[in-house]
Amino acid sequence: MEIKAFQDLIRRTYYERDSRRGTPGTFLWFMEEVGELASALAGDDKHDKAEEFGDVFAWLCTLANINDVDLEAAVAKYTTGDVSGCK
């Protein structure tokens, strides 16, 4: 599945509820998932890691949706060689 298709799926499924929650509340949920990913990365369970990566990506898509950001366009610089330097 392409990034755009996944982001659209998340939009169709969750946008109404997520947009009511707003960016601050949604960002807190996103950070909770990042914390769960951090815990999974500290362990050896590959299934747990994969699940948490999926959750983080889904919440990132939600944040992008409620802020009108097309993630596929946002990451295009990485596919076109427009990244210079390192942060």
C-alpha positions, -999 to 999 in steps of 0.1 A, spaced: 0 0 0 13 35 -9 16 62 18 -12 82 2 -36 53 2 -29 45 39 -33 82 49 -66 83 30 -78 51 47 -70 66 81 -88 98 71 -119 80 60 -119 59 91 -110 84 119 -111 120 106 -144 130 121 -135 119 156 -99 130 154 -106 164 141 -130 170 170 -102 160 194 -79 185 177 -41 187 173 -31 190 210 -52 160 221 -42 139 191 -5 148 196 -8 134 232 -21 101 218 7 101 192 33 106 220 18 78 240 22 55 210 58 67 206 64 58 243 50 23 236 73 20 206 103 30 228 94 3 253 90 -23 224 124 -13 210 140 -20 243 127 -56 241 132 -86 218 96 -92 206 95 -85 168 58 -87 167 54 -61 194 79 -38 176 60 -41 143 27 -34 160 40 -3 177 56 10 145 22 5 128 4 24 156 29 53 155 25 56 117 -13 55 119 -13 83 145 12 103 124 -12 100 95 -40 112 118 -19 143 128 -11 150 92 -48 147 82 -61 171 108 -34 195 98 -39 192 60 -5 177 54 0 152 26 26 128 40 36 115 6 44 150 -6 61 158 27 86 129 23 92 135 -14 125 152 -7 138 118 4 129 102 -29 141 129 -51 176 134 -36 167 169 -22 181 161 12 213 178 21 232 176 53 222 160 85 203 174 114 
